[in-house]
Structure formats: structure tokens, C-alpha cells
Amino acid sequence: MVTADGRRRKGSFFIEVDRANQYGAKIETKLPQYVAYYQHDRLAQPDRAFPRVVFLAPSEQRAGYLNRLVQGRPEVRQLFSVGLLEDPIATLLRSY
């Protein structure tokens, strides 16, 4: 990514392409798994940047559902981003 002042930034992401076929416990188990990985990584390598987890949804309705799941975990909300599958670049750029 190139910032407004011309500097380059690089980022790391886990990208979850959501197909809107998982609800309830199945999709909700992914969040704690990423959180556990993040917490383990912080202990092992506290100075390393952890990748953002980006969920790309097929519709606004599904993105809203995923956003509600993410907002329900305020202690690690900054790990997750949600956007639309039709515009993944915009979602990645907002994730910085």
C-alpha cells in the first residue's frame, strides 16, 4: 500500500472468503481460534506484527452478521475486519 504522503506500507492478512453457508457455532468457532493463535503468538514473539483477519462476505447482510460477531469480542476487535467480496482491495486498505 502507498500512503497519502507516498510512503509504502506492507501488511499481512489472513483472508476468510465467506460464502454465507455457515451460521451459529460453526462460524463463531473461527473467532476464538484466531484469538487463541494471536495470544499464543504474542507470548512467543511479542515484537512481531500479527496479521489482520479479514472476512470477505458476499452481501451487506452477511457482512453485518459477521460484524456483529466481531463486535462481540471487544478485547480483540482490532484483529478483525469485515468487508464485501466484491471489493476486497478497499477492505484490505481499511484494515491498516
MMTF fields as JSON, N, C-alpha, C and O atoms, coordinates in Angstrom:
{
  "mmtfVersion": "1.0.0",
  "mmtfProducer": "UNKNOWN",
  "numBonds": 383,
  "numAtoms": 384,
  "numGroups": 96,
  "numChains": 1,
  "numModels": 1,
  "chainsPerModel": [1],
  "groupsPerChain": [96],
  "chainIdList": ["A"],
  "bondAtomList": [4, 2, 8, 6, 12, 10, 16, 14, 20, 18, 24, 22, 28, 26, 32, 30, 36, 34, 40, 38, 44, 42, 48, 46, 52, 50, 56, 54, 60, 58, 64, 62, 68, 66, 72, 70, 76, 74, 80, 78, 84, 82, 88, 86, 92, 90, 96, 94, 100, 98, 104, 102, 108, 106, 112, 110, 116, 114, 120, 118, 124, 122, 128, 126, 132, 130, 136, 134, 140, 138, 144, 142, 148, 146, 152, 150, 156, 154, 160, 158, 164, 162, 168, 166, 172, 170, 176, 174, 180, 178, 184, 182, 188, 186, 192, 190, 196, 194, 200, 198, 204, 202, 208, 206, 212, 210, 216, 214, 220, 218, 224, 222, 228, 226, 232, 230, 236, 234, 240, 238, 244, 242, 248, 246, 252, 250, 256, 254, 260, 258, 264, 262, 268, 266, 272, 270, 276, 274, 280, 278, 284, 282, 288, 286, 292, 290, 296, 294, 300, 298, 304, 302, 308, 306, 312, 310, 316, 314, 320, 318, 324, 322, 328, 326, 332, 330, 336, 334, 340, 338, 344, 342, 348, 346, 352, 350, 356, 354, 360, 358, 364, 362, 368, 366, 372, 370, 376, 374, 380, 378],
  "bondOrderList": [1, 1, 1, 1, 1, 1, 1, 1, 1, 1, 1, 1, 1, 1, 1, 1, 1, 1, 1, 1, 1, 1, 1, 1, 1, 1, 1, 1, 1, 1, 1, 1, 1, 1, 1, 1, 1, 1, 1, 1, 1, 1, 1, 1, 1, 1, 1, 1, 1, 1, 1, 1, 1, 1, 1, 1, 1, 1, 1, 1, 1, 1, 1, 1, 1, 1, 1, 1, 1, 1, 1, 1, 1, 1, 1, 1, 1, 1, 1, 1, 1, 1, 1, 1, 1, 1, 1, 1, 1, 1, 1, 1, 1, 1, 1],
  "groupList": [{"groupName": "MET", "atomNameList": ["N", "CA", "C", "O"], "elementList": ["N", "C", "C", "O"], "formalChargeList": [0, 0, 0, 0], "bondAtomList": [1, 0, 2, 1, 3, 2], "bondOrderList": [1, 1, 2], "singleLetterCode": "M", "chemCompType": "L-PEPTIDE LINKING"}, {"groupName": "VAL", "atomNameList": ["N", "CA", "C", "O"], "elementList": ["N", "C", "C", "O"], "formalChargeList": [0, 0, 0, 0], "bondAtomList": [1, 0, 2, 1, 3, 2], "bondOrderList": [1, 1, 2], "singleLetterCode": "V", "chemCompType": "L-PEPTIDE LINKING"}, {"groupName": "THR", "atomNameList": ["N", "CA", "C", "O"], "elementList": ["N", "C", "C", "O"], "formalChargeList": [0, 0, 0, 0], "bondAtomList": [1, 0, 2, 1, 3, 2], "bondOrderList": [1, 1, 2], "singleLetterCode": "T", "chemCompType": "L-PEPTIDE LINKING"}, {"groupName": "ALA", "atomNameList": ["N", "CA", "C", "O"], "elementList": ["N", "C", "C", "O"], "formalChargeList": [0, 0, 0, 0], "bondAtomList": [1, 0, 2, 1, 3, 2], "bondOrderList": [1, 1, 2], "singleLetterCode": "A", "chemCompType": "L-PEPTIDE LINKING"}, {"groupName": "ASP", "atomNameList": ["N", "CA", "C", "O"], "elementList": ["N", "C", "C", "O"], "formalChargeList": [0, 0, 0, 0], "bondAtomList": [1, 0, 2, 1, 3, 2], "bondOrderList": [1, 1, 2], "singleLetterCode": "D", "chemCompType": "L-PEPTIDE LINKING"}, {"groupName": "GLY", "atomNameList": ["N", "CA", "C", "O"], "elementList": ["N", "C", "C", "O"], "formalChargeList": [0, 0, 0, 0], "bondAtomList": [1, 0, 2, 1, 3, 2], "bondOrderList": [1, 1, 2], "singleLetterCode": "G", "chemCompType": "PEPTIDE LINKING"}, {"groupName": "ARG", "atomNameList": ["N", "CA", "C", "O"], "elementList": ["N", "C", "C", "O"], "formalChargeList": [0, 0, 0, 0], "bondAtomList": [1, 0, 2, 1, 3, 2], "bondOrderList": [1, 1, 2], "singleLetterCode": "R", "chemCompType": "L-PEPTIDE LINKING"}, {"groupName": "LYS", "atomNameList": ["N", "CA", "C", "O"], "elementList": ["N", "C", "C", "O"], "formalChargeList": [0, 0, 0, 0], "bondAtomList": [1, 0, 2, 1, 3, 2], "bondOrderList": [1, 1, 2], "singleLetterCode": "K", "chemCompType": "L-PEPTIDE LINKING"}, {"groupName": "SER", "atomNameList": ["N", "CA", "C", "O"], "elementList": ["N", "C", "C", "O"], "formalChargeList": [0, 0, 0, 0], "bondAtomList": [1, 0, 2, 1, 3, 2], "bondOrderList": [1, 1, 2], "singleLetterCode": "S", "chemCompType": "L-PEPTIDE LINKING"}, {"groupName": "PHE", "atomNameList": ["N", "CA", "C", "O"], "elementList": ["N", "C", "C", "O"], "formalChargeList": [0, 0, 0, 0], "bondAtomList": [1, 0, 2, 1, 3, 2], "bondOrderList": [1, 1, 2], "singleLetterCode": "F", "chemCompType": "L-PEPTIDE LINKING"}, {"groupName": "ILE", "atomNameList": ["N", "CA", "C", "O"], "elementList": ["N", "C", "C", "O"], "formalChargeList": [0, 0, 0, 0], "bondAtomList": [1, 0, 2, 1, 3, 2], "bondOrderList": [1, 1, 2], "singleLetterCode": "I", "chemCompType": "L-PEPTIDE LINKING"}, {"groupName": "GLU", "atomNameList": ["N", "CA", "C", "O"], "elementList": ["N", "C", "C", "O"], "formalChargeList": [0, 0, 0, 0], "bondAtomList": [1, 0, 2, 1, 3, 2], "bondOrderList": [1, 1, 2], "singleLetterCode": "E", "chemCompType": "L-PEPTIDE LINKING"}, {"groupName": "ASN", "atomNameList": ["N", "CA", "C", "O"], "elementList": ["N", "C", "C", "O"], "formalChargeList": [0, 0, 0, 0], "bondAtomList": [1, 0, 2, 1, 3, 2], "bondOrderList": [1, 1, 2], "singleLetterCode": "N", "chemCompType": "L-PEPTIDE LINKING"}, {"groupName": "GLN", "atomNameList": ["N", "CA", "C", "O"], "elementList": ["N", "C", "C", "O"], "formalChargeList": [0, 0, 0, 0], "bondAtomList": [1, 0, 2, 1, 3, 2], "bondOrderList": [1, 1, 2], "singleLetterCode": "Q", "chemCompType": "L-PEPTIDE LINKING"}, {"groupName": "TYR", "atomNameList": ["N", "CA", "C", "O"], "elementList": ["N", "C", "C", "O"], "formalChargeList": [0, 0, 0, 0], "bondAtomList": [1, 0, 2, 1, 3, 2], "bondOrderList": [1, 1, 2], "singleLetterCode": "Y", "chemCompType": "L-PEPTIDE LINKING"}, {"groupName": "LEU", "atomNameList": ["N", "CA", "C", "O"], "elementList": ["N", "C", "C", "O"], "formalChargeList": [0, 0, 0, 0], "bondAtomList": [1, 0, 2, 1, 3, 2], "bondOrderList": [1, 1, 2], "singleLetterCode": "L", "chemCompType": "L-PEPTIDE LINKING"}, {"groupName": "PRO", "atomNameList": ["N", "CA", "C", "O"], "elementList": ["N", "C", "C", "O"], "formalChargeList": [0, 0, 0, 0], "bondAtomList": [1, 0, 2, 1, 3, 2], "bondOrderList": [1, 1, 2], "singleLetterCode": "P", "chemCompType": "L-PEPTIDE LINKING"}, {"groupName": "HIS", "atomNameList": ["N", "CA", "C", "O"], "elementList": ["N", "C", "C", "O"], "formalChargeList": [0, 0, 0, 0], "bondAtomList": [1, 0, 2, 1, 3, 2], "bondOrderList": [1, 1, 2], "singleLetterCode": "H", "chemCompType": "L-PEPTIDE LINKING"}],
  "groupTypeList": [0, 1, 2, 3, 4, 5, 6, 6, 6, 7, 5, 8, 9, 9, 10, 11, 1, 4, 6, 3, 12, 13, 14, 5, 3, 7, 10, 11, 2, 7, 15, 16, 13, 14, 1, 3, 14, 14, 13, 17, 4, 6, 15, 3, 13, 16, 4, 6, 3, 9, 16, 6, 1, 1, 9, 15, 3, 16, 8, 11, 13, 6, 3, 5, 14, 15, 12, 6, 15, 1, 13, 5, 6, 16, 11, 1, 6, 13, 15, 9, 8, 1, 5, 15, 15, 11, 4, 16, 10, 3, 2, 15, 15, 6, 8, 14],
  "groupIdList": [1, 2, 3, 4, 5, 6, 7, 8, 9, 10, 11, 12, 13, 14, 15, 16, 17, 18, 19, 20, 21, 22, 23, 24, 25, 26, 27, 28, 29, 30, 31, 32, 33, 34, 35, 36, 37, 38, 39, 40, 41, 42, 43, 44, 45, 46, 47, 48, 49, 50, 51, 52, 53, 54, 55, 56, 57, 58, 59, 60, 61, 62, 63, 64, 65, 66, 67, 68, 69, 70, 71, 72, 73, 74, 75, 76, 77, 78, 79, 80, 81, 82, 83, 84, 85, 86, 87, 88, 89, 90, 91, 92, 93, 94, 95, 96],
  "secStructList": [7, 5, 7, 6, 6, 1, 7, 5, 7, 7, 7, 7, 3, 3, 3, 3, 3, 7, 7, 1, 7, 7, 7, 6, 2, 2, 2, 2, 6, 2, 2, 2, 2, 2, 2, 2, 2, 2, 2, 2, 2, 2, 2, 2, 7, 6, 6, 1, 7, 7, 7, 3, 3, 3, 3, 3, 3, 1, 1, 2, 2, 2, 2, 2, 2, 2, 2, 2, 2, 2, 2, 6, 7, 4, 4, 4, 4, 4, 4, 3, 3, 3, 3, 3, 6, 6, 7, 2, 2, 2, 2, 2, 2, 2, 6, 7],
  "xCoordList": [0.844, 0.0, 0.887, 1.946, 0.466, 1.157, 0.271, -0.895, 0.82, 0.054, -0.073, 0.557, -0.883, -1.126, 0.165, 0.291, 1.123, 2.376, 3.436, 4.604, 3.03, 3.942, 4.743, 5.498, 4.597, 5.335, 4.653, 3.433, 5.449, 4.909, 4.756, 5.603, 3.658, 3.421, 3.096, 2.486, 3.503, 3.131, 2.372, 2.595, 1.494, 0.672, 0.519, 0.724, 0.156, -0.097, -1.549, -2.086, -2.167, -3.578, -3.859, -3.211, -4.825, -5.499, -6.801, -7.543, -7.09, -8.302, -9.264, -8.938, -10.449, -11.524, -12.578, -13.253, -12.711, -13.764, -15.009, -15.083, -15.972, -17.201, -18.226, -18.484, -18.795, -19.781, -21.201, -22.129, -21.365, -22.678, -23.359, -24.586, -22.578, -23.185, -22.938, -23.275, -22.356, -22.129, -22.723, -22.452, -23.525, -24.091, -23.883, -23.448, -24.201, -24.161, -22.777, -21.791, -22.713, -21.481, -20.338, -19.186, -20.62, -19.547, -18.724, -17.5, -19.373, -18.641, -18.111, -17.019, -18.866, -18.448, -17.222, -16.543, -16.918, -15.712, -14.447, -13.357, -14.578, -13.388, -12.783, -11.561, -13.625, -13.107, -12.24, -11.119, -12.711, -11.856, -10.574, -9.554, -10.623, -9.416, -8.369, -7.189, -8.802, -7.867, -7.361, -6.186, -8.24, -7.834, -6.791, -5.799, -6.998, -6.036, -4.7, -3.65, -4.722, -3.482, -2.776, -1.557, -3.535, -2.979, -2.32, -1.195, -3.025, -2.484, -1.225, -0.27, -1.212, -0.015, 1.139, 2.274, 0.843, 1.868, 2.439, 3.639, 1.606, 2.075, 3.076, 4.064, 2.83, 3.765, 5.067, 6.144, 4.985, 6.168, 6.995, 8.225, 6.323, 7.018, 6.354, 5.669, 6.549, 5.811, 6.082, 5.254, 7.207, 7.531, 7.065, 7.137, 6.595, 6.173, 4.733, 3.874, 4.49, 3.127, 2.299, 2.746, 1.11, 0.219, -0.682, -1.177, -0.895, -1.752, -3.191, -3.717, -3.814, -5.238, -6.027, -5.603, -7.166, -8.077, -9.179, -9.939, -9.26, -10.209, -11.258, -10.939, -12.502, -13.626, -14.223, -14.595, -14.317, -14.936, -16.272, -16.32, -17.342, -18.697, -19.341, -18.984, -20.287, -20.926, -22.038, -22.488, -22.486, -23.584, -23.463, -22.762, -24.166, -24.194, -24.808, -24.345, -25.835, -26.493, -25.514, -25.442, -24.774, -23.808, -22.666, -22.203, -22.211, -21.161, -21.643, -20.87, -22.916, -23.478, -23.462, -23.126, -23.824, -23.79, -22.367, -22.159, -21.399, -20.005, -19.505, -18.768, -19.895, -19.514, -20.055, -19.36, -21.285, -21.855, -21.052, -20.843, -20.605, -19.776, -18.458, -18.022, -17.837, -16.556, -16.74, -15.938, -17.779, -18.008, -18.309, -18.154, -18.728, -18.99, -17.735, -17.819, -16.582, -15.303, -14.442, -13.433, -14.842, -14.154, -12.673, -11.906, -12.258, -10.858, -9.914, -8.717, -10.429, -9.579, -10.21, -9.853, -11.122, -11.831, -10.862, -11.151, -9.726, -8.758, -8.109, -7.449, -8.273, -7.704, -8.497, -7.957, -9.76, -10.672, -11.168, -11.354, -11.378, -12.03, -13.047, -12.866, -14.106, -15.145, -15.428, -15.538, -15.543, -15.874, -16.594, -16.95, -16.801, -17.527, -16.568, -15.522, -16.939, -16.152, -15.986, -14.984, -16.962, -16.893, -15.839, -15.465, -15.355, -14.363, -13.296, -13.186, -12.518, -11.547, -10.426, -9.929, -10.03, -8.935, -9.33, -8.53, -10.536, -10.995, -10.988, -10.61, -11.401, -11.41, -9.997, -9.743, -9.077, -7.687, -7.086, -6.371, -7.368, -6.837, -7.401, -6.687, -8.679, -9.279, -8.739, -8.873, -8.136, -7.668, -6.392, -6.0, -5.735, -4.482, -4.762, -3.835],
  "yCoordList": [-1.173, 0.0, 1.233, 1.239, 2.263, 3.54, 4.531, 4.71, 5.175, 6.134, 7.458, 7.652, 8.363, 9.655, 10.46, 11.235, 10.276, 11.025, 10.277, 10.664, 9.204, 8.49, 7.366, 6.686, 7.155, 6.068, 4.738, 4.665, 3.709, 2.37, 1.67, 1.795, 0.93, 0.104, -1.289, -1.489, -2.237, -3.598, -4.197, -3.845, -5.085, -5.702, -7.187, -7.675, -7.88, -9.311, -9.558, -8.913, -10.493, -10.764, -12.257, -13.009, -12.661, -13.933, -13.549, -12.714, -14.128, -13.774, -14.96, -16.064, -14.698, -15.682, -15.267, -14.251, -16.049, -15.791, -16.502, -17.73, -15.713, -16.243, -16.467, -15.581, -17.642, -17.966, -17.99, -18.445, -17.503, -17.392, -18.74, -18.824, -19.787, -21.1, -21.648, -22.798, -20.842, -21.262, -20.223, -19.028, -20.696, -19.822, -20.486, -21.634, -19.746, -20.317, -20.747, -20.056, -21.891, -22.356, -22.533, -22.276, -22.96, -23.231, -21.979, -22.001, -20.907, -19.68, -19.024, -18.456, -19.099, -18.467, -19.134, -18.511, -20.364, -21.013, -20.496, -20.641, -19.895, -19.37, -18.194, -18.079, -17.336, -16.171, -16.578, -16.084, -17.461, -17.85, -18.566, -18.485, -19.257, -19.919, -18.889, -19.038, -17.848, -16.78, -16.048, -15.69, -15.827, -15.158, -15.991, -15.446, -17.293, -18.171, -18.137, -18.102, -18.147, -18.07, -16.742, -16.707, -15.657, -14.336, -14.308, -13.832, -14.817, -14.797, -15.641, -15.244, -16.79, -17.636, -16.915, -16.944, -16.276, -15.562, -14.398, -14.136, -13.695, -12.574, -13.063, -12.382, -14.237, -14.783, -15.218, -14.971, -15.856, -16.382, -15.288, -15.339, -14.298, -13.259, -11.902, -11.385, -11.333, -10.111, -8.9, -7.991, -8.865, -7.708, -7.851, -6.895, -9.023, -9.26, -8.787, -8.972, -8.189, -7.759, -8.99, -9.847, -9.063, -10.185, -9.815, -8.69, -10.731, -10.423, -10.105, -10.662, -9.206, -8.925, -10.08, -10.695, -10.366, -11.382, -10.644, -9.88, -10.873, -10.16, -11.15, -12.11, -10.896, -11.679, -10.938, -9.771, -11.607, -11.029, -11.727, -12.935, -10.968, -11.507, -11.242, -10.279, -12.095, -11.929, -10.875, -10.496, -10.399, -9.425, -8.52, -8.836, -7.389, -6.467, -7.148, -6.952, -7.937, -8.635, -9.575, -9.604, -10.33, -11.263, -10.49, -10.885, -9.409, -8.596, -8.053, -7.993, -7.655, -7.187, -8.265, -8.005, -9.474, -10.612, -10.837, -11.002, -10.842, -11.056, -9.903, -10.128, -8.68, -7.526, -7.649, -7.317, -8.121, -8.304, -9.338, -9.169, -10.397, -11.397, -10.783, -11.012, -10.003, -9.367, -8.351, -8.312, -7.538, -6.517, -7.136, -6.474, -8.37, -9.07, -9.506, -10.059, -9.27, -9.627, -8.36, -8.221, -7.436, -6.138, -6.227, -5.334, -7.272, -7.379, -7.6, -7.335, -8.074, -8.329, -7.813, -8.258, -6.902, -6.347, -5.846, -5.938, -5.322, -4.76, -5.813, -5.458, -7.091, -8.159, -8.398, -8.921, -8.025, -8.427, -7.257, -6.148, -7.528, -6.594, -7.383, -8.573, -6.715, -7.338, -6.428, -5.211, -7.016, -6.247, -7.114, -8.258, -6.557, -7.272, -7.946, -7.4, -9.119, -9.903, -9.168, -9.347, -8.352, -7.62, -6.513, -6.021, -6.115, -5.041, -5.35, -4.644, -6.404, -6.812, -5.796, -5.673, -5.08, -4.108, -3.007, -2.623, -2.499, -1.455, -1.965, -1.237, -3.201, -3.782, -3.907, -3.585, -4.37, -4.504, -3.143, -3.012, -2.141, -0.802, -0.226, 0.46, -0.495, -0.021, -0.777, -0.31, -1.925, -2.768, -2.263, -2.766, -1.284, -0.772, 0.033, 0.554],
  "zCoordList": [0.0, 0.0, 0.0, 0.627, -0.69, -0.693, 0.044, -0.309, 1.069, 1.859, 1.112, 0.073, 1.642, 1.001, 0.828, -0.12, 1.742, 1.63, 0.819, 0.819, 0.128, -0.765, -0.133, -0.828, 1.174, 1.824, 1.541, 1.397, 1.465, 1.269, 2.607, 3.491, 2.741, 3.933, 3.471, 2.42, 4.255, 3.915, 5.079, 6.238, 4.758, 5.783, 5.523, 4.411, 6.572, 6.477, 6.863, 7.764, 6.175, 6.403, 6.358, 5.63, 7.142, 6.949, 6.262, 6.78, 5.129, 4.405, 4.434, 3.997, 4.96, 5.018, 3.993, 4.162, 2.946, 1.968, 2.466, 2.483, 2.866, 3.451, 2.348, 1.533, 2.332, 1.298, 1.86, 1.192, 3.079, 3.728, 3.913, 3.884, 4.102, 4.301, 5.701, 5.984, 6.572, 7.953, 8.897, 8.782, 9.815, 10.837, 12.186, 12.278, 13.213, 14.554, 14.975, 14.721, 15.618, 16.249, 15.26, 15.611, 14.045, 13.075, 12.779, 12.902, 12.397, 12.085, 13.36, 13.356, 14.434, 15.683, 16.298, 17.113, 15.941, 16.474, 15.814, 16.366, 14.643, 13.972, 14.746, 14.845, 15.286, 16.008, 17.198, 17.314, 18.093, 19.211, 18.775, 19.46, 17.651, 17.156, 16.75, 17.067, 16.048, 15.688, 16.926, 16.999, 17.895, 19.136, 19.873, 20.357, 19.965, 20.636, 19.911, 20.554, 18.589, 17.814, 18.071, 18.239, 18.102, 18.388, 19.77, 19.918, 20.768, 22.131, 22.242, 22.91, 21.601, 21.593, 20.895, 21.37, 19.778, 19.02, 19.816, 19.743, 20.574, 21.405, 22.444, 22.719, 23.023, 24.023, 23.369, 23.912, 22.221, 21.545, 20.876, 20.894, 20.287, 19.526, 19.764, 18.882, 20.936, 21.292, 20.392, 20.335, 19.696, 18.863, 17.411, 16.639, 17.046, 15.673, 15.46, 16.322, 14.325, 13.986, 13.619, 12.856, 14.163, 13.873, 12.694, 12.629, 11.779, 10.619, 11.023, 11.986, 10.274, 10.454, 9.856, 8.878, 10.444, 9.926, 9.175, 9.769, 7.879, 7.034, 6.522, 5.819, 6.888, 6.387, 5.2, 5.319, 4.057, 2.869, 2.646, 2.41, 2.723, 2.664, 1.299, 0.621, 0.897, -0.411, -0.444, -1.525, 0.719, 0.742, 1.968, 2.929, 1.909, 3.05, 4.268, 5.392, 4.048, 5.161, 5.862, 7.091, 5.087, 5.684, 6.353, 7.423, 5.744, 6.36, 7.703, 8.66, 7.783, 9.05, 10.107, 11.263, 9.72, 10.651, 11.172, 12.374, 10.266, 10.677, 11.546, 12.507, 11.22, 12.038, 13.454, 14.414, 13.593, 14.938, 15.729, 16.93, 15.072, 15.752, 16.225, 17.352, 15.346, 15.68, 16.808, 17.742, 16.73, 17.751, 19.106, 20.132, 19.129, 20.383, 21.11, 22.207, 20.526, 21.148, 21.283, 20.593, 22.174, 22.242, 22.595, 22.234, 23.285, 23.696, 22.518, 22.63, 21.41, 20.241, 18.948, 17.857, 19.07, 17.913, 16.848, 15.655, 17.263, 16.322, 15.438, 14.461, 15.743, 14.917, 13.643, 12.668, 13.638, 12.581, 11.745, 12.246, 10.466, 9.549, 8.748, 8.489, 8.361, 7.551, 6.366, 6.518, 5.201, 4.013, 3.007, 3.288, 1.839, 0.789, -0.175, -0.525, -0.587, -1.531, -2.863, -3.555, -3.212, -4.481, -4.479, -5.543, -3.302, -3.224, -2.164, -1.162, -2.395, -1.372, -1.137, -0.017, -2.168, -2.011, -1.039, -0.186, -1.153, -0.228, 1.205, 2.123, 1.4, 2.744, 3.282, 4.443, 2.451, 2.899, 3.239, 4.232, 2.43, 2.703, 3.993, 4.724, 4.288, 5.543, 6.739, 7.871, 6.519, 7.623, 8.27, 9.323, 7.667, 8.224, 9.455, 10.075]
}
